[in-house]
């Protein structure tokens, strides 16, 4: 009897979960129930249906799709491809995957922790947070709903975070070759709120916030940092470094101008720094340095040109997605833009039903007089499905596409717009560490191929004992990738520093290594094709002999800013972005404390002072506020200061080879 009881007990222990796991291994299907299940699904791949309850799912497959249903669920394991579909309740995903695709349709939080080649998270529930911790070559996170926070902590080659809720904060901690953070409202601008916080590094950092109230705080480094805060109330703070820093504080067309306010605070360094503000009330505080600094504090006057996407160049604009609807369509269709290959700055939005291919064609241009970005939209249809190779088709009568000629028949809404500017950022590295791999910019994931080294100075006790440095030029090696050679003939030797750039194979972070060599004779000819090593007679100098400083370099990057157009009209010439109202009084001070190769400061708010303390090769201050003082303390090869308006003093305490001081205020004194 004992002999039979043991197998029976074993069968009892190996109940439904066990046999479901066996079934998954052989068939690729696992179906649980609405209870709190502990699911183990190991095999070649398939589908796991967890249904309701608080489920714990362990996956080990080449490819798996997990339907977690409702309840608080956890998915753990590894797959070459892992897809998770969840409705309500909290969802936690842990582990590693070649690609992880996580989708949530209902309320609750989503949490991901792990490593993957790529991660995509879409949370479309009304309420709930998204939390990410890990590393991936690509991270794409979308949060759409009424409320919810997004928290990112990790690293990636490219990180794109789209946060579209009426309430919620966006927090980023980490690094990436490119980091693009967008914070906007979901279904109502009025009352929308959320702060954006960035702590990290990247080759190109683009941060945009368009909710009604909220701050942007940036702490970190990047070759190109672009921060845009567009809304009624909110500050921008940048603390860090970047070869190029561009900060814009603007307001929405829906805002009452006199109620808009926000400060800009800049603490850092950069090769090129541009700060612009056109809200009614707010200060600009600049503390740091840069090769070239431009600060514009715009009031309601028209003597300064507006900045932002309103006047962006048409060939820098990219239309991406929209919703197509209309009186001739019925239900909404989510469509992706196709750029025409035959018509400049033209985008095609299309879908095919059982009878016709229906198209909305949007053509972009700049007004030749005002420079405003404008569009012209038309609608056409053609019998059959013609979506294939749409970019190369002639969308006109000649191509067989019939014009609708009715506004609203095929129309677009929720149009996603990207302003993409290719920029080459120039910067200087003050000194290079020798004989060890050094991670650049706190682990910024910059492709080594996008970095170019140029002139530098070479110095050390083996160059000149008194510390004198010599100028050297970069020669790119033809033998080693992303490697530059600096050579100088001094006395009987050719003295060389080789700088090698590389990306960390695990993290992708940009790093460099500098090594010094010498060889008797002049070997500078054809040095790009030489093997600089002991095998060809070069001798290692050793640490401290000589190294590089003031090394100039450039980084290729793309500056990207996002915007959404609510609705468009057909068959009329329209501005793409409705201009914001800026009538009324304004106020704000500009305080500059730093240095730069050239400094340009402009302010025309109704009431505001300009305080300058520092230096620069050329300083230009144009202060046309109706009420406000101008104070200059510093130096410069040439200083041009113009104070105009109704009332205000001009005080100059400085030096320069040529100074032009103009005081045009109706009341006030000049001291200088």
C-alpha positions as CSV (number, residue, x, y, z in Angstrom):
1,X,0.0,0.0,0.0
2,X,2.9,2.3,0.7
3,X,4.2,1.6,-2.8
4,X,1.0,3.1,-4.2
5,X,0.6,6.0,-1.8
6,X,3.9,7.6,-2.8
7,X,3.1,8.0,-6.5
8,X,-0.4,9.2,-5.6
9,X,1.1,11.9,-3.3
10,X,3.5,12.9,-6.1
11,X,0.7,13.3,-8.6
12,X,-1.2,15.4,-6.0
13,X,1.9,17.7,-5.6
14,X,2.3,18.0,-9.3
15,X,-1.1,19.6,-9.8
16,X,-2.5,21.9,-12.4
17,X,0.4,24.4,-12.5
18,X,2.9,21.6,-13.2
19,X,0.9,20.1,-16.0
20,X,0.3,23.6,-17.4
21,X,4.0,24.1,-17.5
22,X,4.5,20.8,-19.2
23,X,1.8,21.8,-21.8
24,X,3.6,25.1,-22.4
25,X,6.9,23.3,-23.0
26,X,5.4,21.1,-25.7
27,X,2.7,23.3,-27.2
28,X,3.7,26.9,-26.4
29,X,0.4,27.6,-24.6
30,X,-0.3,28.2,-20.9
31,X,-3.7,29.1,-19.6
32,X,-4.2,29.8,-15.9
33,X,-7.3,30.9,-14.0
34,X,-8.5,34.0,-12.0
35,X,-6.7,32.9,-8.9
36,X,-3.4,34.0,-7.5
37,X,-1.2,31.8,-9.6
38,X,2.5,31.0,-9.6
39,X,3.3,30.3,-13.3
40,X,6.4,28.7,-14.6
41,X,6.7,28.8,-18.4
42,X,9.9,27.4,-19.8
43,X,10.2,26.3,-23.4
44,X,10.8,27.5,-27.0
45,X,8.1,30.2,-26.7
46,X,4.5,30.9,-26.9
47,X,1.6,32.6,-25.1
48,X,0.8,32.7,-21.4
49,X,-2.7,33.7,-20.2
50,X,-2.6,34.5,-16.5
51,X,-6.1,36.0,-16.4
52,X,-7.2,37.7,-13.1
53,X,-5.6,37.5,-9.7
54,X,-2.2,38.4,-8.4
55,X,0.0,36.3,-10.5
56,X,3.8,35.6,-10.5
57,X,5.0,34.5,-13.9
58,X,8.5,33.0,-14.5
59,X,9.4,32.9,-18.2
60,X,12.3,31.2,-19.9
61,X,11.8,31.2,-23.7
62,X,13.1,32.3,-27.0
63,X,10.0,34.4,-27.4
64,X,7.0,34.8,-25.2
65,X,3.8,36.8,-24.9
66,X,2.3,37.1,-21.4
67,X,-1.3,38.3,-21.0
68,X,-1.4,39.2,-17.3
69,X,-5.0,40.4,-17.2
70,X,-6.1,42.2,-14.0
71,X,-4.6,42.1,-10.6
72,X,-1.1,42.8,-9.3
73,X,1.2,40.8,-11.4
74,X,4.9,40.1,-11.6
75,X,6.8,38.7,-14.7
76,X,10.3,37.4,-14.1
77,X,12.8,35.7,-16.4
78,X,14.6,36.0,-19.7
79,X,13.6,35.8,-23.4
80,X,15.0,36.9,-26.7
81,X,11.6,38.6,-27.2
82,X,9.3,39.3,-24.3
83,X,5.9,40.9,-24.7
84,X,3.6,41.7,-21.8
85,X,0.0,42.8,-22.1
86,X,-1.6,44.0,-18.9
87,X,-5.0,45.6,-18.0
88,X,-5.6,46.8,-14.4
89,X,-3.5,46.5,-11.3
90,X,0.2,46.9,-10.7
91,X,2.6,45.3,-13.1
92,X,6.3,44.4,-12.3
93,X,8.7,43.1,-15.0
94,X,12.1,41.9,-14.0
95,X,14.9,40.1,-15.9
96,X,16.7,40.2,-19.2
97,X,15.5,40.2,-22.8
98,X,16.7,40.8,-26.2
99,X,13.7,43.1,-26.6
100,X,10.9,43.8,-24.1
101,X,7.6,45.2,-25.2
102,X,5.3,46.2,-22.2
103,X,1.8,47.5,-22.8
104,X,-0.7,48.5,-20.1
105,X,-4.3,49.6,-20.9
106,X,-5.8,50.3,-17.5
107,X,-5.1,51.9,-14.1
108,X,-2.1,50.8,-12.0
109,X,1.7,51.2,-11.9
110,X,4.3,49.7,-14.3
111,X,7.7,48.9,-13.0
112,X,10.6,47.5,-15.1
113,X,14.0,46.4,-13.8
114,X,16.6,44.6,-15.9
115,X,18.6,44.7,-19.1
116,X,17.6,44.4,-22.7
117,X,18.6,45.2,-26.2
118,X,15.6,47.4,-26.4
119,X,12.7,48.3,-24.1
120,X,9.3,49.7,-25.1
121,X,6.8,50.6,-22.4
122,X,3.3,52.0,-23.2
123,X,1.0,52.9,-20.3
124,X,-2.3,54.2,-21.5
125,X,-4.4,53.9,-18.3
126,X,-6.0,56.9,-16.7
127,X,-4.0,56.6,-13.5
128,X,-0.7,55.1,-12.6
129,X,3.1,55.6,-12.6
130,X,5.9,54.2,-14.8
131,X,9.2,53.3,-13.1
132,X,12.2,52.1,-15.1
133,X,15.5,50.8,-13.8
134,X,18.0,49.1,-16.1
135,X,20.0,49.3,-19.3
136,X,19.2,48.9,-23.0
137,X,20.4,50.1,-26.3
138,X,17.1,51.8,-26.8
139,X,14.5,52.8,-24.3
140,X,11.1,54.1,-25.4
141,X,8.6,55.0,-22.7
142,X,5.1,56.5,-23.4
143,X,2.7,57.5,-20.6
144,X,-0.7,58.8,-21.6
145,X,-3.6,59.4,-19.2
146,X,-5.0,61.7,-16.6
147,X,-2.4,61.3,-13.9
148,X,0.9,59.5,-13.2
149,X,4.6,60.0,-12.7
150,X,7.4,58.7,-14.9
151,X,10.7,57.7,-13.2
152,X,13.7,56.6,-15.2
153,X,17.0,55.4,-13.7
154,X,19.4,53.7,-16.0
155,X,21.3,53.9,-19.3
156,X,20.7,53.5,-23.0
157,X,22.1,54.3,-26.4
158,X,19.0,56.4,-27.0
159,X,16.3,57.2,-24.4
160,X,12.9,58.7,-25.5
161,X,10.4,59.5,-22.8
162,X,6.9,60.8,-23.8
163,X,4.9,61.8,-20.7
164,X,1.4,63.0,-21.6
165,X,-0.7,63.4,-18.4
166,X,-2.6,66.3,-16.8
167,X,-0.8,65.7,-13.5
168,X,2.6,64.0,-12.8
169,X,6.3,64.5,-12.6
170,X,9.0,63.2,-14.9
171,X,12.3,62.2,-13.4
172,X,15.4,61.0,-15.3
173,X,18.6,59.7,-13.8
174,X,21.2,58.1,-16.1
175,X,23.0,58.4,-19.4
176,X,22.5,58.0,-23.1
177,X,23.9,58.9,-26.4
178,X,20.7,60.8,-26.9
179,X,18.1,61.7,-24.3
180,X,14.7,63.1,-25.4
181,X,12.2,64.0,-22.7
182,X,8.8,65.4,-23.5
183,X,6.3,66.5,-20.9
184,X,2.9,67.6,-22.2
185,X,-0.8,67.5,-21.1
186,X,-3.3,64.8,-21.9
187,X,-6.8,66.3,-22.5
188,X,-6.8,69.6,-20.8
189,X,-4.0,72.3,-20.7
190,X,-5.7,74.4,-18.0
191,X,-4.7,73.0,-14.7
192,X,-2.1,70.7,-16.0
193,X,1.0,70.4,-13.8
194,X,4.3,68.5,-13.6
195,X,8.0,69.0,-12.9
196,X,10.8,67.6,-15.0
197,X,14.1,66.7,-13.4
198,X,17.2,65.5,-15.2
199,X,20.3,64.1,-13.6
200,X,22.7,62.6,-16.0
201,X,24.7,62.8,-19.2
202,X,24.3,62.4,-22.9
203,X,25.7,63.6,-26.3
204,X,22.4,65.3,-27.0
205,X,19.9,66.1,-24.3
206,X,16.5,67.5,-25.4
207,X,14.0,68.4,-22.7
208,X,10.6,70.0,-23.4
209,X,7.8,70.7,-21.1
210,X,4.4,72.2,-22.2
211,X,2.1,71.8,-19.2
212,X,0.5,74.9,-17.7
213,X,2.7,74.9,-14.5
214,X,5.9,73.1,-13.8
215,X,9.7,73.5,-13.5
216,X,12.6,72.0,-15.4
217,X,15.7,71.2,-13.5
218,X,18.8,70.0,-15.3
219,X,21.9,68.7,-13.5
220,X,24.5,67.0,-15.7
221,X,26.5,67.2,-18.8
222,X,26.1,66.8,-22.5
223,X,27.6,67.9,-25.8
224,X,24.3,69.6,-26.7
225,X,21.7,70.5,-24.1
226,X,18.4,72.0,-25.3
227,X,15.8,72.9,-22.7
228,X,12.4,74.3,-23.6
229,X,9.7,75.3,-21.1
230,X,6.5,76.5,-22.8
231,X,3.7,77.3,-20.5
232,X,2.1,79.7,-18.0
233,X,4.2,79.2,-14.8
234,X,7.5,77.5,-14.3
235,X,11.3,78.0,-13.9
236,X,14.3,76.5,-15.8
237,X,17.5,75.7,-13.9
238,X,20.6,74.3,-15.5
239,X,23.6,73.2,-13.4
240,X,26.3,71.5,-15.4
241,X,28.3,71.6,-18.5
242,X,27.7,71.3,-22.2
243,X,29.5,72.3,-25.3
244,X,26.3,73.9,-26.3
245,X,23.5,75.0,-24.0
246,X,20.2,76.4,-25.4
247,X,17.4,77.4,-23.0
248,X,14.0,78.7,-24.0
249,X,11.3,80.0,-21.7
250,X,8.2,80.8,-23.7
251,X,4.4,80.8,-23.3
252,X,1.4,79.2,-25.0
253,X,-1.1,80.8,-27.2
254,X,-3.8,79.8,-24.6
255,X,-2.0,81.8,-21.8
256,X,-3.0,85.2,-20.6
257,X,0.3,87.0,-21.2
258,X,0.4,89.1,-18.0
259,X,-0.1,85.9,-15.9
260,X,2.9,84.1,-17.4
261,X,6.0,84.0,-15.3
262,X,9.2,82.0,-14.8
263,X,12.9,82.4,-14.1
264,X,15.9,81.0,-15.9
265,X,18.9,80.1,-13.8
266,X,22.1,79.0,-15.5
267,X,25.1,77.7,-13.5
268,X,27.7,76.1,-15.6
269,X,30.0,76.2,-18.6
270,X,29.5,75.7,-22.3
271,X,31.1,76.5,-25.7
272,X,27.9,78.3,-26.8
273,X,25.2,79.4,-24.4
274,X,21.9,80.8,-25.6
275,X,19.2,81.9,-23.1
276,X,15.8,83.2,-24.3
277,X,12.7,84.2,-22.3
278,X,9.5,85.9,-23.5
279,X,7.2,85.3,-20.5
280,X,5.7,88.5,-18.9
281,X,7.5,88.2,-15.6
282,X,10.8,86.5,-14.8
283,X,14.5,87.0,-14.2
284,X,17.5,85.5,-16.0
285,X,20.5,84.7,-13.8
286,X,23.7,83.6,-15.6
287,X,26.8,82.4,-13.7
288,X,29.5,80.6,-15.6
289,X,31.5,80.8,-18.8
290,X,31.3,80.1,-22.5
291,X,33.0,80.9,-25.7
292,X,29.9,82.8,-26.8
293,X,26.9,83.8,-24.7
294,X,23.6,85.2,-25.9
295,X,20.9,86.3,-23.5
296,X,17.6,87.7,-24.7
297,X,14.9,88.8,-22.2
298,X,12.0,89.8,-24.5
299,X,9.0,91.8,-23.4
300,X,6.0,92.8,-25.5
301,X,8.0,95.1,-27.9
302,X,8.7,94.0,-31.4
303,X,12.4,95.2,-31.6
304,X,13.5,91.6,-30.8
305,X,12.6,88.7,-33.1
306,X,10.6,85.9,-31.5
307,X,12.3,82.5,-31.2
308,X,11.0,79.0,-31.1
309,X,9.2,76.8,-33.5
310,X,6.9,79.5,-34.8
311,X,9.6,80.7,-37.1
312,X,11.5,77.4,-37.6
313,X,12.8,76.7,-41.1
314,X,10.5,74.4,-43.0
315,X,13.3,72.0,-44.0
316,X,14.1,71.5,-40.3
317,X,10.6,70.4,-39.5
318,X,9.6,66.7,-39.4
319,X,5.9,65.7,-39.2
320,X,5.6,62.2,-37.6
321,X,2.1,61.1,-36.5
322,X,-1.5,62.3,-36.5
323,X,-5.1,61.2,-36.2
324,X,-7.1,61.3,-39.4
325,X,-10.8,61.7,-39.3
326,X,-13.5,63.7,-41.1
327,X,-16.9,63.8,-42.6
328,X,-15.9,61.4,-45.3
329,X,-14.1,58.9,-43.0
330,X,-16.1,58.2,-39.9
331,X,-14.0,56.6,-37.2
332,X,-10.5,57.9,-36.3
333,X,-7.4,56.4,-37.9
334,X,-4.0,56.8,-36.3
335,X,-1.6,57.5,-39.2
336,X,2.2,57.8,-39.6
337,X,3.7,60.5,-41.9
338,X,5.5,59.6,-45.0
339,X,7.8,62.2,-46.4
340,X,7.4,62.8,-50.1
341,X,10.4,62.0,-52.3
342,X,9.2,64.3,-55.1
343,X,7.9,67.4,-53.3
344,X,10.0,69.4,-50.9
345,X,8.9,69.6,-47.2
346,X,5.7,67.6,-48.0
347,X,4.3,64.9,-45.8
348,X,1.6,62.3,-46.6
349,X,-0.8,60.9,-44.1
350,X,-2.7,57.9,-45.5
351,X,-4.8,54.8,-44.8
352,X,-6.6,52.4,-47.1
353,X,-10.1,51.0,-46.5
354,X,-11.8,48.3,-48.5
355,X,-12.3,50.7,-51.5
356,X,-10.0,53.7,-51.5
357,X,-6.6,55.0,-50.4
358,X,-7.3,58.2,-48.6
359,X,-4.6,60.9,-48.2
360,X,-4.1,64.2,-46.4
361,X,-1.1,66.0,-47.9
362,X,0.6,68.7,-45.8
363,X,3.1,71.1,-47.5
364,X,5.3,73.3,-45.3
365,X,7.0,76.6,-46.2
366,X,8.2,79.8,-44.6
367,X,6.4,83.1,-45.3
368,X,8.9,85.1,-47.4
369,X,8.1,88.3,-45.5
370,X,7.7,87.3,-41.9
371,X,9.5,84.0,-41.8
372,X,6.6,82.3,-40.1
373,X,6.2,78.6,-40.6
374,X,3.1,77.9,-42.7
375,X,1.3,74.9,-44.1
376,X,-1.2,74.0,-46.9
377,X,-3.2,70.9,-46.5
378,X,-5.1,69.0,-49.3
379,X,-7.1,65.8,-49.3
380,X,-7.2,63.2,-52.1
381,X,-8.3,59.6,-52.7
382,X,-7.7,56.8,-55.2
383,X,-9.4,53.5,-55.7
384,X,-7.4,50.5,-54.4
385,X,-4.6,50.2,-51.9
386,X,-1.7,52.4,-52.8
387,X,0.2,52.6,-49.5
388,X,3.2,50.7,-50.8
389,X,6.0,53.1,-52.0
390,X,3.8,56.1,-51.2
391,X,6.8,58.4,-50.9
392,X,7.6,58.1,-54.6
393,X,4.0,58.4,-55.9
394,X,2.6,61.5,-57.6
395,X,-0.2,62.6,-55.2
396,X,-2.1,64.7,-57.8
397,X,-4.5,64.5,-60.6
398,X,-1.6,63.3,-62.8
399,X,-1.1,60.4,-60.5
400,X,-4.7,59.4,-60.5
401,X,-5.6,60.8,-57.1
402,X,-8.8,62.7,-57.0
403,X,-9.1,66.0,-55.1
404,X,-11.7,66.2,-52.4
405,X,-11.9,70.0,-52.3
406,X,-13.9,70.1,-49.1
407,X,-12.5,71.3,-45.8
408,X,-13.0,68.7,-43.1
409,X,-13.5,65.7,-45.3
410,X,-10.1,64.1,-44.5
411,X,-8.6,66.2,-41.7
412,X,-5.8,65.8,-39.2
413,X,-5.7,66.3,-35.5
414,X,-3.1,65.7,-32.7
415,X,-0.4,66.3,-35.3
416,X,3.1,65.5,-33.8
417,X,5.8,67.9,-35.0
418,X,9.6,67.6,-34.5
419,X,12.0,70.5,-35.0
420,X,15.3,68.7,-35.8
421,X,18.5,70.7,-36.2
422,X,21.8,69.1,-37.1
423,X,24.5,70.8,-35.0
424,X,28.2,70.5,-34.7
425,X,29.2,71.4,-31.2
426,X,32.7,72.7,-30.6
427,X,34.4,72.4,-27.2
428,X,37.8,72.2,-25.4
429,X,39.1,69.6,-23.1
430,X,41.5,71.3,-20.7
431,X,43.8,68.4,-20.0
432,X,44.0,64.7,-20.8
433,X,44.9,61.9,-18.4
434,X,47.6,59.6,-19.6
435,X,47.9,55.8,-19.8
436,X,44.5,54.8,-18.6
437,X,41.0,54.6,-20.1
438,X,39.1,57.7,-19.0
439,X,35.3,57.8,-19.2
440,X,34.1,61.1,-20.8
441,X,31.3,63.3,-19.4
442,X,30.2,61.1,-16.5
443,X,29.5,58.2,-18.8
444,X,27.8,60.0,-21.8
445,X,26.9,57.5,-24.5
446,X,28.4,59.3,-27.5
447,X,29.3,57.4,-30.6
448,X,33.1,57.6,-31.0
449,X,32.6,58.1,-34.8
450,X,30.7,61.4,-34.1
451,X,33.7,63.0,-32.3
452,X,36.5,64.8,-34.2
453,X,39.7,65.9,-32.5
454,X,41.7,68.9,-33.7
455,X,44.3,71.3,-32.4
456,X,45.9,71.0,-28.9
457,X,49.0,72.0,-26.9
458,X,51.7,69.5,-25.9
459,X,53.7,70.0,-22.7
460,X,55.6,68.3,-20.0
461,X,59.1,68.0,-18.6
462,X,60.3,66.2,-21.7
463,X,59.1,69.1,-23.9
464,X,60.5,72.1,-22.1
465,X,61.6,72.1,-18.5
466,X,60.2,75.6,-17.9
467,X,56.7,74.4,-18.7
468,X,56.5,75.9,-22.2
469,X,53.9,74.2,-24.4
470,X,54.0,73.7,-28.1
471,X,51.1,73.8,-30.6
472,X,50.2,70.5,-32.3
473,X,47.7,69.4,-34.8
474,X,45.6,66.2,-35.0
475,X,46.2,63.7,-37.7
476,X,43.6,60.9,-37.9
477,X,45.1,57.5,-38.1
478,X,44.4,55.3,-41.1
479,X,45.4,52.2,-39.2
480,X,43.3,52.4,-36.1
481,X,39.7,53.5,-35.9
482,X,38.8,56.7,-34.0
483,X,42.4,57.3,-33.2
484,X,44.3,60.7,-33.5
485,X,48.1,61.3,-33.6
486,X,49.8,64.5,-32.4
487,X,53.4,64.7,-33.4
488,X,56.2,67.3,-33.0
489,X,59.9,67.2,-33.9
490,X,61.9,68.6,-31.0
491,X,65.6,68.2,-31.1
492,X,66.7,64.7,-32.3
493,X,63.3,63.1,-31.7
494,X,59.8,62.9,-33.0
495,X,57.5,63.2,-29.9
496,X,54.0,61.8,-30.2
497,X,50.8,61.5,-28.2
498,X,48.2,59.0,-29.5
499,X,44.6,59.5,-28.4
500,X,42.3,56.6,-28.9
501,X,38.5,57.0,-28.7
502,X,36.2,54.0,-28.0
503,X,32.8,53.0,-26.7
504,X,32.6,50.7,-23.7
505,X,31.4,47.4,-25.0
506,X,28.9,47.0,-22.1
507,X,27.7,50.5,-21.3
508,X,28.4,52.3,-24.5
509,X,30.0,55.1,-22.6
510,X,32.6,57.2,-24.6
511,X,36.1,56.8,-23.2
512,X,39.6,57.8,-24.3
513,X,43.2,56.7,-23.8
514,X,46.2,58.9,-24.3
515,X,49.7,57.4,-24.7
516,X,53.0,59.2,-25.4
517,X,55.8,57.9,-27.6
518,X,59.1,59.1,-29.1
519,X,61.5,58.0,-31.8
520,X,64.8,59.3,-33.1
521,X,64.6,61.3,-36.3
522,X,61.8,63.1,-38.2
523,X,58.9,60.7,-38.7
524,X,56.0,63.2,-39.2
525,X,55.7,62.5,-42.9
526,X,52.8,60.1,-43.7
527,X,52.2,59.7,-40.0
528,X,48.6,58.8,-40.6
529,X,49.6,55.4,-42.0
530,X,52.2,54.6,-39.4
531,X,52.0,52.0,-36.7
532,X,52.9,53.9,-33.5
533,X,54.1,51.1,-31.3
534,X,57.3,49.4,-30.0
535,X,57.1,47.0,-33.0
536,X,58.1,49.9,-35.3
537,X,60.8,51.4,-33.1
538,X,58.8,53.8,-31.1
539,X,59.6,54.0,-27.4
540,X,56.9,54.6,-24.7
541,X,57.6,57.9,-22.9
542,X,56.0,57.0,-19.6
543,X,53.6,58.9,-17.5
544,X,54.4,62.6,-16.9
545,X,56.8,63.0,-19.8
546,X,54.4,65.0,-21.9
547,X,50.7,65.2,-22.5
548,X,48.0,67.2,-24.2
549,X,46.0,70.2,-22.9
550,X,43.5,72.7,-24.4
551,X,42.4,70.0,-26.9
552,X,39.8,71.2,-29.3
553,X,37.1,68.8,-30.5
554,X,33.7,68.7,-32.1
555,X,30.7,66.5,-31.7
556,X,28.0,65.9,-34.3
557,X,24.5,65.9,-32.8
558,X,20.9,66.4,-33.6
559,X,18.9,69.0,-31.6
560,X,15.2,67.9,-31.5
561,X,12.2,69.7,-30.0
562,X,8.6,68.3,-30.0
563,X,5.3,70.1,-30.4
564,X,1.7,69.1,-31.0
565,X,-0.8,70.9,-33.3
566,X,-4.3,70.2,-32.1
567,X,-6.1,70.6,-35.5
568,X,-5.4,71.6,-39.0
569,X,-7.6,73.0,-41.8
570,X,-7.6,72.1,-45.5
571,X,-7.4,74.3,-48.6
572,X,-6.3,77.5,-46.8
573,X,-2.8,78.9,-46.1
574,X,-2.3,78.7,-42.3
575,X,0.4,79.2,-39.7
576,X,1.4,75.9,-38.3
577,X,1.7,77.3,-34.7
578,X,-0.8,79.9,-33.5
579,X,1.2,82.9,-32.3
580,X,1.0,83.7,-28.6
581,X,-0.4,87.0,-27.4
582,X,2.2,89.1,-25.7
583,X,0.5,92.4,-25.0
584,X,0.8,94.0,-21.6
585,X,3.4,95.0,-19.0
586,X,6.4,92.8,-18.3
587,X,9.2,92.7,-15.8
588,X,12.5,90.9,-15.1
589,X,16.2,91.5,-14.4
590,X,19.1,90.0,-16.2
591,X,22.2,89.2,-14.1
592,X,25.4,88.0,-15.8
593,X,28.4,86.9,-13.8
594,X,31.0,85.1,-15.9
595,X,33.2,85.2,-18.9
596,X,33.0,84.5,-22.6
597,X,34.6,85.1,-25.9
598,X,31.7,87.2,-26.8
599,X,28.6,88.3,-24.7
600,X,25.4,89.7,-26.2
601,X,22.6,90.7,-23.8
602,X,19.3,92.2,-24.9
603,X,16.4,93.2,-22.7
604,X,13.2,95.1,-23.6
605,X,10.8,94.2,-20.7
606,X,8.8,97.1,-19.3
607,X,10.6,97.1,-16.0
608,X,13.9,95.4,-15.5
609,X,17.6,96.0,-14.7
610,X,20.7,94.5,-16.4
611,X,23.7,93.7,-14.2
612,X,26.9,92.6,-15.9
613,X,30.0,91.4,-14.1
614,X,32.8,89.6,-15.9
615,X,34.8,89.7,-19.1
616,X,34.8,88.9,-22.7
617,X,36.4,89.7,-26.0
618,X,33.4,91.7,-27.0
619,X,30.4,92.7,-24.9
620,X,27.2,94.1,-26.3
621,X,24.4,95.2,-24.1
622,X,21.2,96.6,-25.6
623,X,18.8,97.6,-22.8
624,X,15.6,99.2,-24.0
625,X,13.4,98.6,-21.0
626,X,11.1,101.5,-20.2
627,X,12.2,101.5,-16.6
628,X,15.5,100.0,-15.4
629,X,19.2,100.5,-14.7
630,X,22.2,99.2,-16.6
631,X,25.3,98.3,-14.6
632,X,28.6,97.1,-16.1
633,X,31.6,95.8,-14.1
634,X,34.3,94.1,-16.0
635,X,36.5,94.2,-19.0
636,X,36.6,93.4,-22.7
637,X,38.4,94.2,-25.9
638,X,35.4,96.1,-27.0
639,X,32.2,97.1,-25.1
640,X,29.1,98.5,-26.7
641,X,26.4,99.5,-24.2
642,X,23.2,101.2,-25.2
643,X,20.6,102.2,-22.6
644,X,17.3,103.6,-23.8
645,X,13.7,103.9,-22.5
646,X,11.9,106.3,-20.2
647,X,14.0,106.1,-17.0
648,X,17.2,104.4,-15.9
649,X,20.9,105.0,-15.1
650,X,23.9,103.6,-17.0
651,X,26.9,102.8,-14.8
652,X,30.2,101.6,-16.3
653,X,33.1,100.3,-14.3
654,X,35.5,98.5,-16.6
655,X,38.2,98.5,-19.1
656,X,38.5,97.8,-22.8
657,X,40.4,98.9,-25.9
658,X,37.3,100.5,-27.3
659,X,34.1,101.3,-25.4
660,X,30.9,102.7,-26.9
661,X,28.5,104.0,-24.2
662,X,25.1,105.4,-25.3
663,X,22.6,106.7,-22.8
664,X,19.2,107.5,-24.4
665,X,16.9,107.3,-21.4
666,X,14.6,110.3,-20.9
667,X,15.5,110.3,-17.2
668,X,18.6,109.0,-15.6
669,X,22.3,109.5,-15.3
670,X,25.4,108.0,-16.9
671,X,28.5,107.2,-14.8
672,X,31.5,105.8,-16.6
